[in-house]
Amino acid sequence: MKKFTRALFLVLFILLGLSGCGRKPTEDSWSTINQEKEITIGLDDTFVPMGFRDKEGKLTGFDIELAKAVFKEYGIKVNFQPIDWSMKEFELTNGTIDLIWNGYSKTPAREKKVQFTQPYMENAQVLITPKSSEIANFADMKGKILGAQNGSSGYDVFTKQPEVLKDYVKDQEAVLYDSFNEALIDLRSGRIDGLLMDRVYANYYLKQKNQLQDYHILTGEYASEDFAVGARKSDRTLVTKINQAFDQLEASGEFQKLSKRWFGENVTPK
């Protein structure tokens, strides 16, 4: 009986220890982050040019550099944690990560789950189709196969505004992919006829691959989106600090330098 009691105590001790891992979702964690001088950001490490791995496997991208610049203002080291993008809000609430920062679009549905910083960039959802397919507008997707990323804002508007594209495509549904890289492979091979994706990703990827001339980048009636950083509802101070750093980086011209380096223009929405 004593052995059983000791074993039970050990199991409970381990479980309590595990439950203490990560941030507590009901507390403002800024004081802890500032004291530890570290913060963890969750991202999809295949999302060019926002956060992705270069040929050497090193994380790079506009959001990577911007996040480092923001927390350099406070002397805080940034740890980047690749996550399943469809589980991003769960990872945040669970305390595994402190922020969602990787071309994360601010939407009403997401605002119910997370607290957003001020927007730092504008984006839009576009339809990518091979020019050889003669699909030149959204209506031409009638009966065709569409691809989208699972958990993306593109798929979210696709389902909530069916009259724009969903009503046209085959089975009124999209083939879902974990990353745009996988979807683009299927688009090139003809397994899907069109891909709904972020304009910033499409422009950068096709330009880098020297394939802009091979594809249509089509705009429909989806409204433009704002990229912002997602935090837990309780992390009001953290959001305030990020917003202040955004303003400081813009005032110093550092934001504009990063923007022109990655996009060739100033993308700030201000």
Contacts in CASP RR format, 6 or more apart in sequence:
PFRMAT RR
TARGET T0000
AUTHOR 0000-0000-0000
METHOD contacts of the structure
MODEL  1
MKKFTRALFLVLFILLGLSGCGRKPTEDSWSTINQEKEITIGLDDTFVPM
GFRDKEGKLTGFDIELAKAVFKEYGIKVNFQPIDWSMKEFELTNGTIDLI
WNGYSKTPAREKKVQFTQPYMENAQVLITPKSSEIANFADMKGKILGAQN
GSSGYDVFTKQPEVLKDYVKDQEAVLYDSFNEALIDLRSGRIDGLLMDRV
YANYYLKQKNQLQDYHILTGEYASEDFAVGARKSDRTLVTKINQAFDQLE
ASGEFQKLSKRWFGENVTPK
22 94 0 8 1.000
22 95 0 8 1.000
22 96 0 8 1.000
23 29 0 8 1.000
23 32 0 8 1.000
23 95 0 8 1.000
23 98 0 8 1.000
23 232 0 8 1.000
24 95 0 8 1.000
25 93 0 8 1.000
25 94 0 8 1.000
25 95 0 8 1.000
25 232 0 8 1.000
25 233 0 8 1.000
25 234 0 8 1.000
26 234 0 8 1.000
27 234 0 8 1.000
28 234 0 8 1.000
28 235 0 8 1.000
28 236 0 8 1.000
28 237 0 8 1.000
28 238 0 8 1.000
29 98 0 8 1.000
29 232 0 8 1.000
29 234 0 8 1.000
29 235 0 8 1.000
29 238 0 8 1.000
30 235 0 8 1.000
30 237 0 8 1.000
30 238 0 8 1.000
30 241 0 8 1.000
31 237 0 8 1.000
33 39 0 8 1.000
33 76 0 8 1.000
33 98 0 8 1.000
33 238 0 8 1.000
34 74 0 8 1.000
34 76 0 8 1.000
37 75 0 8 1.000
37 76 0 8 1.000
37 77 0 8 1.000
38 76 0 8 1.000
38 77 0 8 1.000
38 78 0 8 1.000
38 79 0 8 1.000
39 71 0 8 1.000
39 76 0 8 1.000
39 77 0 8 1.000
39 78 0 8 1.000
39 79 0 8 1.000
39 98 0 8 1.000
39 99 0 8 1.000
40 78 0 8 1.000
40 79 0 8 1.000
40 80 0 8 1.000
40 81 0 8 1.000
40 96 0 8 1.000
40 97 0 8 1.000
40 98 0 8 1.000
40 99 0 8 1.000
41 67 0 8 1.000
41 78 0 8 1.000
41 79 0 8 1.000
41 80 0 8 1.000
41 81 0 8 1.000
41 97 0 8 1.000
41 98 0 8 1.000
41 99 0 8 1.000
41 100 0 8 1.000
41 101 0 8 1.000
41 102 0 8 1.000
42 80 0 8 1.000
42 81 0 8 1.000
42 82 0 8 1.000
42 83 0 8 1.000
42 88 0 8 1.000
42 91 0 8 1.000
42 92 0 8 1.000
42 97 0 8 1.000
42 99 0 8 1.000
42 100 0 8 1.000
42 101 0 8 1.000
42 102 0 8 1.000
43 50 0 8 1.000
43 51 0 8 1.000
43 63 0 8 1.000
43 80 0 8 1.000
43 81 0 8 1.000
43 82 0 8 1.000
43 83 0 8 1.000
43 100 0 8 1.000
43 101 0 8 1.000
43 102 0 8 1.000
44 51 0 8 1.000
44 82 0 8 1.000
44 83 0 8 1.000
44 85 0 8 1.000
44 102 0 8 1.000
44 179 0 8 1.000
45 51 0 8 1.000
45 52 0 8 1.000
45 53 0 8 1.000
45 59 0 8 1.000
45 80 0 8 1.000
45 82 0 8 1.000
46 52 0 8 1.000
46 53 0 8 1.000
46 179 0 8 1.000
46 180 0 8 1.000
46 181 0 8 1.000
47 102 0 8 1.000
47 103 0 8 1.000
47 179 0 8 1.000
47 180 0 8 1.000
47 198 0 8 1.000
47 201 0 8 1.000
48 61 0 8 1.000
48 201 0 8 1.000
48 204 0 8 1.000
48 205 0 8 1.000
48 208 0 8 1.000
49 61 0 8 1.000
49 62 0 8 1.000
49 200 0 8 1.000
49 201 0 8 1.000
49 204 0 8 1.000
49 262 0 8 1.000
49 263 0 8 1.000
50 61 0 8 1.000
50 62 0 8 1.000
50 63 0 8 1.000
50 64 0 8 1.000
50 102 0 8 1.000
50 103 0 8 1.000
50 200 0 8 1.000
50 201 0 8 1.000
50 227 0 8 1.000
51 59 0 8 1.000
51 60 0 8 1.000
51 61 0 8 1.000
51 62 0 8 1.000
51 63 0 8 1.000
51 64 0 8 1.000
51 102 0 8 1.000
52 59 0 8 1.000
52 60 0 8 1.000
52 61 0 8 1.000
53 59 0 8 1.000
53 60 0 8 1.000
54 60 0 8 1.000
59 80 0 8 1.000
61 262 0 8 1.000
62 258 0 8 1.000
62 259 0 8 1.000
62 262 0 8 1.000
62 263 0 8 1.000
63 101 0 8 1.000
63 102 0 8 1.000
63 103 0 8 1.000
64 80 0 8 1.000
65 258 0 8 1.000
65 262 0 8 1.000
66 120 0 8 1.000
66 249 0 8 1.000
66 255 0 8 1.000
66 258 0 8 1.000
67 78 0 8 1.000
67 80 0 8 1.000
67 101 0 8 1.000
68 78 0 8 1.000
69 245 0 8 1.000
69 249 0 8 1.000
69 254 0 8 1.000
69 255 0 8 1.000
69 258 0 8 1.000
70 242 0 8 1.000
70 245 0 8 1.000
70 246 0 8 1.000
70 249 0 8 1.000
71 77 0 8 1.000
71 78 0 8 1.000
71 245 0 8 1.000
73 244 0 8 1.000
73 245 0 8 1.000
73 248 0 8 1.000
73 249 0 8 1.000
74 241 0 8 1.000
74 245 0 8 1.000
81 91 0 8 1.000
81 96 0 8 1.000
81 97 0 8 1.000
83 91 0 8 1.000
83 96 0 8 1.000
83 97 0 8 1.000
84 91 0 8 1.000
84 178 0 8 1.000
85 149 0 8 1.000
85 150 0 8 1.000
85 151 0 8 1.000
85 152 0 8 1.000
85 178 0 8 1.000
85 179 0 8 1.000
86 150 0 8 1.000
86 151 0 8 1.000
86 178 0 8 1.000
88 100 0 8 1.000
88 104 0 8 1.000
88 151 0 8 1.000
89 100 0 8 1.000
89 110 0 8 1.000
89 113 0 8 1.000
89 114 0 8 1.000
91 97 0 8 1.000
91 100 0 8 1.000
92 98 0 8 1.000
92 99 0 8 1.000
92 100 0 8 1.000
92 114 0 8 1.000
92 230 0 8 1.000
92 231 0 8 1.000
92 232 0 8 1.000
93 113 0 8 1.000
93 232 0 8 1.000
95 232 0 8 1.000
98 231 0 8 1.000
98 232 0 8 1.000
98 235 0 8 1.000
98 238 0 8 1.000
99 229 0 8 1.000
99 230 0 8 1.000
99 231 0 8 1.000
99 238 0 8 1.000
100 114 0 8 1.000
100 229 0 8 1.000
100 230 0 8 1.000
100 231 0 8 1.000
101 229 0 8 1.000
101 230 0 8 1.000
103 121 0 8 1.000
103 123 0 8 1.000
103 198 0 8 1.000
103 200 0 8 1.000
103 227 0 8 1.000
104 110 0 8 1.000
104 227 0 8 1.000
104 228 0 8 1.000
104 229 0 8 1.000
104 230 0 8 1.000
105 123 0 8 1.000
105 153 0 8 1.000
105 154 0 8 1.000
105 198 0 8 1.000
105 225 0 8 1.000
105 226 0 8 1.000
105 227 0 8 1.000
105 228 0 8 1.000
106 116 0 8 1.000
106 119 0 8 1.000
106 225 0 8 1.000
106 226 0 8 1.000
106 227 0 8 1.000
106 228 0 8 1.000
107 153 0 8 1.000
107 156 0 8 1.000
107 157 0 8 1.000
107 225 0 8 1.000
109 156 0 8 1.000
110 116 0 8 1.000
110 153 0 8 1.000
110 230 0 8 1.000
114 230 0 8 1.000
114 231 0 8 1.000
114 232 0 8 1.000
114 233 0 8 1.000
115 230 0 8 1.000
115 231 0 8 1.000
115 232 0 8 1.000
115 233 0 8 1.000
115 235 0 8 1.000
115 236 0 8 1.000
115 239 0 8 1.000
116 228 0 8 1.000
116 229 0 8 1.000
116 230 0 8 1.000
116 231 0 8 1.000
116 239 0 8 1.000
117 228 0 8 1.000
117 229 0 8 1.000
117 230 0 8 1.000
117 231 0 8 1.000
117 239 0 8 1.000
117 242 0 8 1.000
117 243 0 8 1.000
117 246 0 8 1.000
118 228 0 8 1.000
118 243 0 8 1.000
118 246 0 8 1.000
119 226 0 8 1.000
119 227 0 8 1.000
119 228 0 8 1.000
119 269 0 8 1.000
120 227 0 8 1.000
120 228 0 8 1.000
120 229 0 8 1.000
120 246 0 8 1.000
120 255 0 8 1.000
120 268 0 8 1.000
120 269 0 8 1.000
121 200 0 8 1.000
121 226 0 8 1.000
121 227 0 8 1.000
121 267 0 8 1.000
121 268 0 8 1.000
121 269 0 8 1.000
122 224 0 8 1.000
122 225 0 8 1.000
122 226 0 8 1.000
122 227 0 8 1.000
122 267 0 8 1.000
122 269 0 8 1.000
123 198 0 8 1.000
123 199 0 8 1.000
123 200 0 8 1.000
123 224 0 8 1.000
123 225 0 8 1.000
123 226 0 8 1.000
123 227 0 8 1.000
124 198 0 8 1.000
124 199 0 8 1.000
124 219 0 8 1.000
124 222 0 8 1.000
124 224 0 8 1.000
124 225 0 8 1.000
125 153 0 8 1.000
125 154 0 8 1.000
125 157 0 8 1.000
125 196 0 8 1.000
125 197 0 8 1.000
125 198 0 8 1.000
125 199 0 8 1.000
125 222 0 8 1.000
125 225 0 8 1.000
126 196 0 8 1.000
126 197 0 8 1.000
126 198 0 8 1.000
126 199 0 8 1.000
126 202 0 8 1.000
126 217 0 8 1.000
126 218 0 8 1.000
126 219 0 8 1.000
126 220 0 8 1.000
127 138 0 8 1.000
127 141 0 8 1.000
127 165 0 8 1.000
127 194 0 8 1.000
127 195 0 8 1.000
127 196 0 8 1.000
127 216 0 8 1.000
127 217 0 8 1.000
127 218 0 8 1.000
127 219 0 8 1.000
127 220 0 8 1.000
128 184 0 8 1.000
128 187 0 8 1.000
128 194 0 8 1.000
128 195 0 8 1.000
128 196 0 8 1.000
128 197 0 8 1.000
128 202 0 8 1.000
128 206 0 8 1.000
128 215 0 8 1.000
128 216 0 8 1.000
128 217 0 8 1.000
128 218 0 8 1.000
129 135 0 8 1.000
129 136 0 8 1.000
129 140 0 8 1.000
129 141 0 8 1.000
129 193 0 8 1.000
129 194 0 8 1.000
129 195 0 8 1.000
129 215 0 8 1.000
129 216 0 8 1.000
129 218 0 8 1.000
130 187 0 8 1.000
130 188 0 8 1.000
130 190 0 8 1.000
130 214 0 8 1.000
130 215 0 8 1.000
130 216 0 8 1.000
131 213 0 8 1.000
131 214 0 8 1.000
131 215 0 8 1.000
131 216 0 8 1.000
132 214 0 8 1.000
133 193 0 8 1.000
133 194 0 8 1.000
134 140 0 8 1.000
135 141 0 8 1.000
135 144 0 8 1.000
135 193 0 8 1.000
135 194 0 8 1.000
135 216 0 8 1.000
135 218 0 8 1.000
136 216 0 8 1.000
136 218 0 8 1.000
137 218 0 8 1.000
137 220 0 8 1.000
138 164 0 8 1.000
138 165 0 8 1.000
138 168 0 8 1.000
138 218 0 8 1.000
138 220 0 8 1.000
138 221 0 8 1.000
139 168 0 8 1.000
141 165 0 8 1.000
141 168 0 8 1.000
141 169 0 8 1.000
141 193 0 8 1.000
141 194 0 8 1.000
142 168 0 8 1.000
142 169 0 8 1.000
143 168 0 8 1.000
143 169 0 8 1.000
143 170 0 8 1.000
144 168 0 8 1.000
144 169 0 8 1.000
144 170 0 8 1.000
144 193 0 8 1.000
144 194 0 8 1.000
145 169 0 8 1.000
145 170 0 8 1.000
145 175 0 8 1.000
145 191 0 8 1.000
145 192 0 8 1.000
145 193 0 8 1.000
145 194 0 8 1.000
146 158 0 8 1.000
146 165 0 8 1.000
146 169 0 8 1.000
146 170 0 8 1.000
146 173 0 8 1.000
146 174 0 8 1.000
146 175 0 8 1.000
146 192 0 8 1.000
146 193 0 8 1.000
146 194 0 8 1.000
146 195 0 8 1.000
146 196 0 8 1.000
147 174 0 8 1.000
147 175 0 8 1.000
147 176 0 8 1.000
147 177 0 8 1.000
147 183 0 8 1.000
147 186 0 8 1.000
147 187 0 8 1.000
147 192 0 8 1.000
147 194 0 8 1.000
147 195 0 8 1.000
147 196 0 8 1.000
148 154 0 8 1.000
148 155 0 8 1.000
148 158 0 8 1.000
148 174 0 8 1.000
148 175 0 8 1.000
148 176 0 8 1.000
148 177 0 8 1.000
148 183 0 8 1.000
148 195 0 8 1.000
148 196 0 8 1.000
148 197 0 8 1.000
149 155 0 8 1.000
149 176 0 8 1.000
149 177 0 8 1.000
149 178 0 8 1.000
149 179 0 8 1.000
149 180 0 8 1.000
149 183 0 8 1.000
149 197 0 8 1.000
150 176 0 8 1.000
150 177 0 8 1.000
150 178 0 8 1.000
152 197 0 8 1.000
152 198 0 8 1.000
153 198 0 8 1.000
153 225 0 8 1.000
154 196 0 8 1.000
154 197 0 8 1.000
154 198 0 8 1.000
154 222 0 8 1.000
155 174 0 8 1.000
155 176 0 8 1.000
155 196 0 8 1.000
157 164 0 8 1.000
157 222 0 8 1.000
158 164 0 8 1.000
158 165 0 8 1.000
158 166 0 8 1.000
158 174 0 8 1.000
158 196 0 8 1.000
159 166 0 8 1.000
161 221 0 8 1.000
161 222 0 8 1.000
162 172 0 8 1.000
164 220 0 8 1.000
164 221 0 8 1.000
164 222 0 8 1.000
165 196 0 8 1.000
165 220 0 8 1.000
166 172 0 8 1.000
166 173 0 8 1.000
174 196 0 8 1.000
175 183 0 8 1.000
175 186 0 8 1.000
175 192 0 8 1.000
177 183 0 8 1.000
177 186 0 8 1.000
180 195 0 8 1.000
180 197 0 8 1.000
180 198 0 8 1.000
180 201 0 8 1.000
180 205 0 8 1.000
183 192 0 8 1.000
183 195 0 8 1.000
183 197 0 8 1.000
184 195 0 8 1.000
184 205 0 8 1.000
186 192 0 8 1.000
187 193 0 8 1.000
187 194 0 8 1.000
187 195 0 8 1.000
199 217 0 8 1.000
199 219 0 8 1.000
200 263 0 8 1.000
202 215 0 8 1.000
202 217 0 8 1.000
203 212 0 8 1.000
203 217 0 8 1.000
204 262 0 8 1.000
204 263 0 8 1.000
206 212 0 8 1.000
206 214 0 8 1.000
206 215 0 8 1.000
206 217 0 8 1.000
226 269 0 8 1.000
229 239 0 8 1.000
229 242 0 8 1.000
231 238 0 8 1.000
231 239 0 8 1.000
231 242 0 8 1.000
246 255 0 8 1.000
249 255 0 8 1.000
250 256 0 8 1.000
250 268 0 8 1.000
250 270 0 8 1.000
255 268 0 8 1.000
256 266 0 8 1.000
256 268 0 8 1.000
259 265 0 8 1.000
259 266 0 8 1.000
259 267 0 8 1.000
259 268 0 8 1.000
260 266 0 8 1.000
END
